[in-house]
Amino acid sequence: MMNRRTFLATAGAVLVAPFAAEVRPGTRQRALESSSRQRTSPDVPINCPMFHGDRQRTGWNPNETVLTPAAVAGGTFGKLWQTTLDTVRIGSTDYDPHLYASPLYVDDLLVTDGGAYDGLHFGAVIAATGNGYVYAINAFGANGVAAGTILWKTFLGMPSRMIQDGGPPIGVLGTPIIDLDATPPTVYVASDTAPPSFPTRSWRVFGLDLGSGTMLPGWPLELNDDTLSPINENGPAKFQSAASMSQRGGLNLSWDGAVLYVPFGSYSDGGAGWMVAVDTGIVSGTPQLPSAFSGAPWSNPSANGGMWASGGAGVDPNGNVYVVTGNSPAGPSPGTWGESVLVWAPDLPLRLVGTYTPWNHCQLDNSDVDLCGSGVVILPDLDPTTTSTPHLISLGGKQGNGYLVDRDNMPGSLDQRPLCGSSSLADGSLWDPNAPRPYLDNNPGPLNIFGPYSEIHAQGDQAKARSTPSYFLASDGTSYLFFAGSTKQSDGSSVAIPPSLARVQVVTSPGQAAFLQIDAYENTLVLKSPGTPMVTSNGSSAPIIWVLEPNVYRSASLVGSSVHPQLHAVDGTTMQVLFSSDPNDPDMKQGGKYNHPVVARGVVFTGTDRITAWGLVR
C-alpha cells in the first residue's frame, strides 16, 4: 500500500486528460472563439460536454489551478451563487425540479438567440431537469451579466411522472451531451414527454442549437416499440411503454459526431434494456434511427439486461462502444446479456465485438444484484513496457466491487454468457493472484472495495455502489481510480458506515497483467447513495475528489424530502476531508441521485433542485 509520502512524491507532472480537450482520432476540430471573459489559463480550453467529462468517462480535470487542497480547506470555500429552476404543473400540482442529469460546462458559449445576450460569449453551465427544461446559465460574471443568469431555456414538452418513486416528473433523467464540433454546436438530450405537448407519451431524443436552445431541423425522434423493434439487432424483443422504460444513462457520441448512443433500462424491472444508435445527420444529412440492440430477445415486462447506470456508454479511442448491463433470468441463453459488459464495433448496424461476464453472474441474477451500478471507465493507454495489458477498462457494481478487464482480450463469447457455476477458477477479469478473496468457494475475481462481500445482500438499500469510478495519473506513470460507495454495517444490513471513498491503484509489472489494489480509504464520511466522483488536479499534483451525496437511501422518495444534499471535497493525496457543505442548509433541497458535480476555472457546479456554484469567497 502506498503511504502518504510515496503518493506525494509521485504527484508532480502529467499528461493532458480528455476533460480539457479530447484528442480525436479524426480531424474534426473547431477553433475556440475568443471570449471577453478573463480566464485563469487562457491557452487551455476547459470543457465538460458530457457525463464524466469525456467519451472515455475518465472523470478527471487536470487543469484546475485555483482549487488546491489548501485553498478549499482554508475556510473561504463556500457558495457563490444559486439559480432556481422552473417548476412544472401536472394536473393541479406544481412539481419542483430535480436534476438526475449531471450539469455540463462549456468554456465559450456564443449566444445566438436574438435576445438581450445575442452575440456575446460566456462560460456556461448546461443543465437539464426532470421537469423537461434545458438551460444555459452564465457561469461567471461577464459582459455586465451577473453569474447565475439564465442565458436561454427550452421546454422540451410536458414531462411524464414517475409513479414508482413517489411521483416526481421524469422529463430528462440521463445526462445530455454537447457536440462542440457540430455546425451549429449541438446539445443532444432525451426526455419522456407526454400530452398535451405531443400526441402520445414517448421517449424522444432532441437536438438543440447550443447557442439558442432552439430545436434543430429533423428533431425530435420518437423512441418506442414501433420505431425500435424493426431495427433491433438482437430480437425479437419488445421496447416496453414509456411508463416502464428508463433513459437514465448519460448519452455518448461517436468520434465523428455521426452516431448518438442512447441506453435504456426499465423501472421496477419492467423490461429488457436497449442501446439505441441515433444517426445525428452530421454525415447523412437527416436525423434517423438506423440500429438498436436489446439486452435480450425478450418481450416480457420483466428485467433482462437493463442498461440503466448513470454513466451510460463509454467510447474508446478506436470508436468501440461499451456498456454495462443489469440482471437477467439466470443461466446461459443465446442473446441474453444480463450482468455483462457489452462492446459494439464503431460501424452500424450495432454489432457485438466483445463481452465480459463475471464468474458469479447466476448468483447475481438470482438475487437481483446488478453489475450495472456502474458505467465503464476506459483508462488512458498505459505504458506497454510496464504491463502486458496496456488497454484497460474498469467498472464497479452493486456488490461494491471494482473490476479491471483487458479490452484487447475481452474474455466472453459473442453468442451467450458462460454456464453457471460457483467453482470456476477465473472469469477473464484481471486480479491479484496473491490477494485473499472473500468470494464464494474462494474464487478469484474482482476486488471487493465496499463490504461486507455478499452474493445475496447487495440489492435495494443494501447495494454498496451505483457510481462510476474516476481516473487519475501520477507523475511516475501510476494510474489510480477513485471509487465512491457505501460500506454496510453487516451482511444484509442497509445501514451505511465508513469507508465510502477509496483510492485504488492499478498495479503494473513488466510483462504481467495489471490488477487493482486498494491504496487508501477516507474513513469518516458516511455516504448512503453517493454520486459518481469527479477528480480535479493541477497536472498530477493536488488531486481533489468531489462527490455530491443526496443523503437518502435508494428507496427514499425525492418528493417532500426534508434532508439536504451535501457537497464533499476530499484530498486525493491524504484522503482527508477538505470541505463538506452544511447538512442542514435550507437552500440545498433534494434533487436527483447519482449525478456528479462539474468543476471549471475555480468553481464547482452542483445540480440538485437548482444549480449552485461553489468557490473561494472573497
N, C-alpha and C positions, 0 to 999 in steps of 0.2 A: 504494500500500500504506500502511495506517495505521501510524504509528510508535507507540512506547510512550506518548509524551506526549499525542498526539492521542487514543489509546484511553482513557487515564486521564481526560482532560478530558470524555469523553462518558459516563463511568460514574458517574452520581451519583444519579439518581432513576428511578422505574419504574412500570409498570402491574403489576397483580396477575396472576400466571400461574395457569393452571388447577391446578397442583400443590397449591396451598393450598386452594382450594375452587372446583370447577368452576362456572362460571356457566351454568346450564342454560337452554335455550330455553323449557322448560316450567316448571311451578310446583311440581314435587315437591321440596320442601326439608325436611330434617329438622333440627330444632334440636339442637345438640350437648348431650348430658347433661353435667352438671357432673362434674368429676374431682377426686379427692382429691390427685392428683399436682400438684406445683408445676410451672408451665410457664414457659418463657423469654418467651413472648409470649402471655399467656392470652386475648387478644382475637382471635387469628387461629388457626383450626384448621389443623393440618398433617396431611394425609393423602396417602398414596401407594397408592391402592387398586387399581392396575393397572400393566401394563408401561409404563415411561416416565412414570408418574405420572398421566396423564390420557387422555381419549379421543382427543385430537389428537396424542398421542405426542410432546409437546414436550420432555420430559425435563429440566425446569427447575423448581427450587425457589427462589423469590426471597425466602424468609422465613427464611434461615439467618443468625442474628446472632452465633453463637458461633464457628463455624469460619471465621475470616478467614484470608487467606493468612499473615499474620504469626503467628497462633496455631498454625496447622498446621505451619509451618516452624520454630517456636520450640523444638523439642526435647522437648516434653512430650506430643506426639501419639503414641498407641500403642494397644495392645489393652486394652480394659476388661473384657471377659468373653467366654466362648465357651460354646455349648450344643451338646453332642454329640447326634446324632440316631440313630434306630433302624437297625440292620442288618435284613436280611431273609434268611430261609433258603429257598433254592430247591433242591430235591433234598437233597443233603447238604452244600451250600456256603452259607456266610454271606457276604452281599454288603454292603459298606459303602455308605452313602448317597451320592448325587450330586445336586447341585442344578443342573439345567439351567434351571429356572424362577427368575426374579428374586424376591428377597424383597419383601414389601409391608409397609406400615406403616399402622396405624390409631391415631389420636390418643386415642380414647376407646372402649375395648372394655369393655362391661359383660358380665361372666361370668354365665352363666345355666345352668350345667350341674348345679347342685345339690350340687357338691363343696365343697372347702375354700375356694375363692375366690368362691363364688356371691354375687352382689350387689355385688361390688367392681369398681371401674373401673381400667383400666390403659392406658397406652400400649403397644401390642403389635405385634410383628413376626409376620406371617403367612407361613409358608414351606411349600413342598410339594416332595417329593423323588421321585427316580426309583424309590425303594423303595415308593412308593404311600402315603406318610403325608402328612397335612396337620397343621400345628402352629400354635398361638397361643402366643407366647413373650413374657414380660414384658420390655419394652424398657428400663425404668428401675426403680430401687428404689422401690417404692410399696406402701402398705398393709402394711408389715412383710414384704413378699415380695421376695426378692433378685432383682436384674436377671438375666435369663437363665433364669429359672424357666419351665418349660413349664406353661402355664395349662390347656391341653387339647390332645389329639392324637386324630386319627381315622385309622384304617387303611381305605383305600378298597377293599382286596382284593388278592390275590396279583398282583404285577406280572409282566409277561412279560419276556423277556430280549432284548437287542439283540445278535444274533449278529454283525452286521456291524461292531460296534465293540468286539470283544473280550469281549462277553458281560455288560455291566452291566445291571441291571434297568431297565426303561423304563416305570415306572408313570406319573408325571407328568413331561412334558417342557415343555409350554407354560405360561407364567406365568398363574396364575389371575386372577380379577377379583372385586372385592368391591363389592356394591351396598349402600352405607350407607343408602339411602333406602327399601329394601325393608322389609317387615314380616314376619318379623324381618329385620334386616340379614343379608345372604346372601353366602357365598363360592361362586362357581362354578368348577369345576375339571374337567378331562378327564384320564382315566387309562386306560392299556392294562391291563386286568385279565384274569386267567386263572383257570382252575380251581385249587384247589377252592372259591374264593370265589364263583364264578359258574359256570353250566352250560357256558358256552363262552367262549373268548378273544375279546375285542372291545374296541374303544374305547368308553368310556362317559363321559357328562358328568353331573356330580353337582351338586346344590345342598345346601349345608351351612349350618346356622344359625351365624352368626358368633360368637354368644355361647357356644356349647357344642360346636360341631363335629358335632352330630347331623345325620343325613340328614333332609331335609325331605320331606314327602309328595309322591309322584309321581316322585321321582328314584330311581335314575339312569335316563337314556335311553340306549339302545344305538345306536351309530353303526356301521352295516355296510351291505353292499350291499342287503340286504333292506329296510332302513328308509330308505335314501337314494336308491337308483335310481328308485323310483316318484315322488319329489318333485323330481328333477333338472330344472332349467330349461334345461340345455344338453346334453341327452342325444341318443341313448342313450350311456351310459358306465357303466363298472364301478368301483365302490369296491372296491379290492383288499382282500385279507385283512389283518387287523391286523398280521401279521408284515411286511407291505410298506408300510403307511401310517404316517406320522409326524405326530403332532399337536404340532408344535414351536412354532408361532406363539402369541404371547400372545392371550388372549381379550379381546373387547371387547363393549360393551353399547350398545344404542340409548339415546337421551337419557331416555326414559321408563322404561327398565329392562325393557321388554317383550320385546326380542329380544337374544339372546346370539349372537355371531358366533364360530364355531369353524373356523379354517382348517386344512387338511391338505396336506402334501406326501407324499413317499414316500422310503423308504430305498433307496439304491443304484439310483435311477432306476426304481423298481418300479411306478409307476402314475401316473395323472393326479392333479393337485391338485384339491381340493374346498374350497368355502366352504359351511359348514352354518349355517343360520339356525335357532336354537332358540327356540321360544316358552317364556319362563320361567314363564308362568302369572300374571304380575303383573296383566295385563289379562284374559286369557281364563279364568283360574282353574285351568288344568291345564297342566303342562309337556308339550310335544309338539314334533314335528318337522314344521313346515309347508313348508319350502323348502330347496333346496340348489342349488349351481351348480358343475359340474365345469369344470376348466381347459380341457377339450376334450371333444367327443363321442368318447370314446376308451375302449375296453375292453381294450387290450393291456397287459400288465405291463411297461410302459416309460414313461419320463418324458414328461409333457405338461402344462405349465402348473402345476407344483407351487407351493404357497403355504406355503413352509416357513420363511421368515425369522422369527427370534425376535421381531421387532416385531409380527408378526401384522397385524391390520387397524387402520386409523385411521378415526375418525368425525368428520366436520366439523360445524360449528355448525348446519347445516341437516339433519343426520342422514344424509347420504350416506356410504357405506362404501367405503374404499379399501384395495386390497391389491396387492402386487407378486408377479409370477409368475416361475418359473424356465424352463428351456429346454423346447422342443418340437421335433418334426421341422421342419426349416427350410422356409420357403415359406408363402405365404398359403393358408389353407383355412378355410372357414366354421366359426365357433365355436371355432377353435384359438387359444388366447390365451397362448402362451408369451412370455417376455421382455416383459411388458407391465404397465402399471398398469391395473387394472380398477376401475370405480366403479359401485356399485349404488345405486339410489334407496332412501330410508328405508322405503318401504312393502314389503309382501310380496304375492306371491312375489318372490324376488330378480330384479331387472330392471336390466340394464346401462343406464347413462345417460351413460357416458363411458369413453374408453380413451386410453392413450398407449403407443406402441411406439417404441423408439429406431430411428434410421435403419439401424443395423447389426445388426438382430435376427437376420438369417440367419447372419451371421458368428458371432454369439454362440451361436446354436443349434448350428451345425456344430462348435463347439469346446467345448460344454458350459460356456459362460461365463455363468452365471446373472445376470440382472438382480436376482433375488430374494435377494441377500445382505442387503438392507436392507428394513425396513418404511418406510411413508410417514410423514413428519412434516407435519402440517397447520399451517402457520405462522399465528400470530395475525394478524388483518387488519392490513395496512399502511395508512398514511395515504393516501387516494386522491389527495390533492394532490401527493404525491411520486412517483407512478408510475401508469401506465395498467394495471398488473396488481397490485391490492392483495390478491388472494386466491390464495395460492400453496401448492404442496406441494413437498417436497424428499425425495430418497431417495439411496441410494448404489448399490452393485453390486460384483460380484466384480472388475471391471476397476479398481477404485479410483477411480471417477468420482463426481462429485456432480452430480445432476440438479435442475433447477428447472422447474416446469410451472405454468402458469396454470390453476387448477382451474375458473375460469369459462369457459374455452375449451379443453377437452380436445380435442386435435387428431385423435384416431383415429376410425375408423368404429365402428359398433356390431355389424357382422356378421363382420368378419375383419380380420386385420393387413394392412398395406400390402405391396405387391410387394417382392421382394428387389431390392437394387440398391446398389452402392457409390458411386454418383455423385450421390445425392440431395443437393440443396443445403440442405435443412432437414428436421427431423422434427417440428417443432411445439414442441420444448422451448425454453426461454429461454436465450440465450447471448450472450456479449460479442462483437460483430462485429469488434472491433479486436484481440482476443487471438489470438496464434498458436495453431494447433491441431495436435496430433500425429497426427490421425486419418487413416485410410486415404483416399487421394485428396484430402487436405486438407479434408475435410468439416467444417463447423461442427457444434456439438453440445455435449454436457455438458462440465464442467470436469474434467480429469484431475488428481486430488489426490495419489494414491499411485501412482507409476510403477514401471518404465517402461511406457508405454502399449503394450498388445498386444491384438490381435484373437484370438489363438490361445493365448496362455500366461497364463491367468488362472483356471484351474480347480484343484481339489485344493489342494495346499500352495502352488501358485503364485498363488492368489487373493489379492487385495490388500485386500479388506474384506468382512466379513459382519455389519456392525453398522449401527445406525440413528443418524443424526446427532441432536444435541441443539440446542435453540434458546436464544438469549439476546438480550435487548433492552437497548441502551444508552440513556442518558437523552436523547440527541439524536434518538431515534427510529430509529437504525440497527439493523437486525436482523443477527445473526450466527448461524452454525451451526458447531458443533464436530464434526469427523469423526474417528473412530479407524480406523486401518487398518494396513497392513503393506507398506511400500515394499520392493521386491525388489532384490537386488544387480545383476541384469541381466535382460534379456528371456529368459524360460524358466527362470529360477532360482527356487528355493523359499526361498532364504536371505534372511531379513529384515534390513533395515538401517534407520537413521533416514531420514526422519521417520516417525512413527507417529501423531501428533496434529496436526490442522490447525484453525486458526481461519479461517473463510471468511465474507466479507461478502456480504450481499445488497445489491447496488448499485442504487440507485434514482435516477431523474431525472424531473422533472415531465413528464407526457405520454409517457414512454418505458417500455418493458417492463423489468422488473428482470432482473438476471443475477447470477451468482456470480463472486466474485473472491477468490483466496487472499490472506489478510491477514497470516498469520503461521504459522510451524511451531514445534513443540517439536522440537529437533534432537539429543536424546541418547538417548531411550528406544528400545529395540528390542522391539517387540511382535509376537508370532508369530500369535496368534489373538485379538486384543483383543475384549472385550465392548463392548456399547453404552455410550457415555459418559453420565454424568449431570452436570448443572451446578447448583451452588448459588451463591447470592449474597445480599447484604443489599440488597434493592432492585436497582438497577442498578450497585451497587458491589461490589467484592471477589469477582468470579466465580472459582470453583474448578471444574476438570474432574476428575471421579472416574472411574477406569477399573479394572475387575478383569481382570487378564491371567492366563490359565491356564498360560502358559509352555510350552505344547506346540503343535505344528502341528496342522492339521485332521486329518491322517491318524493321529495318535498315539492309542493306546488310553488310556482313562481307568482301566483296571483295572491295579493294581500299579504305577502310575507313581511314580517316585521324585522327580519335580520338584515344586515347590511354587508355587501361585498367588501373585500379588502384587497388592496394592492400590497404585495410584498416584494421587497428587493433584498437579495442575498448575495454576499460577496462570493464570487465563484472560486476565489483562491483560498480564503479562510473558512468558507461555508458558515459564516456568521451573518445573522440578520442585520441589515443596514437600516431598513425602514419598513414599518407596517402602518398602514393607514388606520385611522380610528375605527374600531369595530362598531361604534355607536354613532357614526357620522350620519346625520339625518339626510344629507344630500346624496349619499351613496345608497340609492334604493335598488331593490333587487332587479337584476337584468336577466341574462341568459346563463347558459352553462357551457363550459369547455372552450370558451373563446380566449384569445390572448391579447395582451397589450401590444402596441407598436411604439417604437422609440426612434426618434429622429431629431438630431440637432439640439440635444439637451432637454428634450421634452418627451414625456411618456404620455401616451393617449390610451385611455381605457374606455370600453363601451359597456354600460350597464343598462339603465333606462335612459341614459344620456351619454354624451361624450364629455369626459373630464380630462383636462390637461394637467400634468404634474411636472414640476421642475424646481429650480432653485429660486426661491422667493427673495427678491432683493428689496 
